[in-house]
Amino acid sequence: MAVDERFRRKGIGEAICFASFKKAKALGAAEVILYSNTLNAGAIKLYEKVGFRHIPVESGTYQRANVKMTIDIEAAIKAARRYDRYTEINGIKIIRADITNAASVATIGKKSFRRAFEHLFTCREDLTEYLEFTYDPVKLAKSIRKENNIYLLAFMEGRPVGFAKLKKHSLNDLITSPAQMEMQKIYVLAEYQGRGVGSALMNEVNALAREEGPDSIWLDTYISNETAIRFYESRGFKKIGRYYFTIGSQTFEYYVMELRITETASLYGGKNILPKAS
């Protein structure tokens, strides 16, 4: 497998892998294997990303190979189906972000938070320090690597324009079930609001929640952000309590909202103005 250097890092390699999985399944294969070399670090990273795992290399098969990898066909097809969801729909493409996307997530987060909440800060230094700390690309890259974190990144017109962050197994004391998932952040750049980006992200949040199997998704949103509250309510979230969050010298009040997965089939429609401040 090879991709022209001019077109790498555009998802082409992943698309080829997933198409190969489907073809292998159709041909009756139980697994897919490959051989490579540690000199091809970028290729190995790609194979790991799509689900291949390392196994011992037997001697005498390929002289240049010192890496052997395999993927069970059922796991491969599951990965391919997930990729199908992330292909472009109505001009919007959503991917599961990795560390290479940390800078894009940081830019969207800073711009969106500042636009939504700057007017609430009496001390500008508090806002600046919060943004520099929260949206430091190095810090975000570490967060993206964590097993329980899921970052979804939305593209439109070839540009990263929105993201959502989910945290698996994040518990809120206001919810009795131990099977919970938190939607910690969801943002869309101002110039792309109202174009379906927020809805696309929320639909993907819903799909992922059904894969992961929590009973509830919860979030908190600023108590006076009526647009965001209406947005979440239109998707089945309900207010269940309040929460206080301190940034520097200021304390802000939020609603805690819950979506019970068992009661709601999907999260569709509505406007896409989605500020979030945690």
C-alpha positions, 0 to 999 in steps of 0.5 A: 500500500502506498499514497503519493507524498503530496496527498498524505495526511488526508485520510487516504491511507485509512480509506484504503485500509478500510476498503481492504477490510471489507474486501477481505470479509467478502472473500471469507477471510478471518483476519488480515495480516501485513509485514512492514519494517520499523523504518516505516514508522509513519506506516506502522503508526497508521496500521496501529491507528486503524486497529492492527496489533503486533505479533511475532515475526517468523524468520525467512518470510520476507528479508526486509520485514521486521514487523508483523501485524494482524487484525481480526476481520470482525474488529476490522469491519467494526473499525470500517463501519466507524470510519464510514460514519466519519466520511463527508456528509453535506459538506461536513466531515467528522473524524476522531481527533489524534495528537496531530489535531491538537493545535486545531482543537486549541484554536477552535476552543480559544476562539469560541470560548472568548467569543461566548464568554469574554463579556462576563470577565471583569478581570481580563487576566483571568480569561487569558490565563484560563485560555492559555492553560486549557488550550495549550496544544501540548496539554491537549495532546496529552488529553487526546492520548488518554484512554477515556477521552474522545475528541471529535473534530469537524471539518467544513470546506477543508477547514477544522471548524468545530470539536466535541470532547467526551469523557467515558466513565465520568461520574456526576453525583446527581445521577444514580447510574454508574454508567455515565459519559460526560460531554465536556466541551462542544464548540463551533466557530462563529462563522460556521454556526447555523450550517449543520456542524453542531448537529453533525457533532451531536449526532456523532456523540449520540452514535458513540454513546450507543457504542460505549453503552452508558445509561446517561450523557451529562454536561454543564452549561452556563446558566444564562446561555439560553441559546445553548440550553434550548439547543440541548433541550431540543436533543432530550437533555434535561436540567437536573441540578446546578454546578459552580465553576471558578476561573481565577477570581470569578465563580460562574453558575451552570446547569447540569443537564442529563440525557438518558440514552434509554429514553432518547433514540437520537440527537437531531435538529436545532441551531448550532451555537454551542458554547461550553466553559469547562 
